[in-house]
Structure formats: structure tokens, C-alpha cells
Amino acid sequence: MRLAFIGLCILLCCVIVSADYASEESALRDLYTATNGGSWTAKTNWLSGDHCTWYGITCSPTSYGSINTINLANNGLSGTLPASIGNFPSLAYLFLSGNSINGAIPPQLGNLLSLIQLKLNNDQLTGTIPSS
């Protein structure tokens, strides 16, 4: 009985990690599409393989697949930020400065409860940064 319970706990843990992994990868794909990823200066590995190997993406060493940093500063991004930018529960650092990102700052940015540092300077964004 105890072994079955441990097995169930491991299975549930894997399902949760898998759901977060897929959600974060989907949000990265949205960012790529919304900011004209095909025209970025650097885009090594984007849209193929493990998203932890994509240019500018750093994943947590303690939680596989969980994104800790998005650093795409000065990389030729243009367009708008998608609402899914708020779908990174462990994101601590978001660096998107020095691009041509425009439009309103999405309110979903306030969902980034682990965010420590945000850099959006030298873009053409409007509005206020939402509190979290």
C-alpha cells in the first residue's frame, strides 16, 4: 500500500511538471510569434528541441524545464507582448530592453510573482507596469 502511494505521488509530480513545461514552452512560442522571431538577431534552437536550450532562455537548475530567465535584450524583437507573457510561475528575470516592442504592457505581467528584475527600457511600450 505504501509503495502504491509513493508511486502515485511520483506520477502526480511528473504530470504537474509536464503541464508547467508545456505551458511555458507554449508561452515562449507565443512570444516568438508576436515579436517576429524569424527576424531576431539571435534565435539559436528556437522552436526546436528542449526550450531550456533556446537562445536567451535559462531554466532553473532545481526544477527541470522551469524558466528562470528570459534575456532577449537588444535582439531585434518587434511587435507586441502576448498575454501569455504572464505564464512563467518561476520567472525571476525578464530582459527585453533595446528592442522595438510596442503596444500596451499586458496586465498579465502582474502574474509573474517570482519576478525580481524587469527591463523593458528603450522599447516603445505604453502603460504602467502592473503590480503583482
Secondary structure, DSSP 8 states (H G I E B T S, - for coil): -HHHHHHHHHHHHHHHHHHHHHHHHHHHHHHHHHTTGGG-S--TTTTSS-GGGSTTEEE-SSSTT-EEEEE-TTS--EE---GGGG--TT--EEE--SSEEEEE--GGGGG-TT--EEE-TTSEEES-----
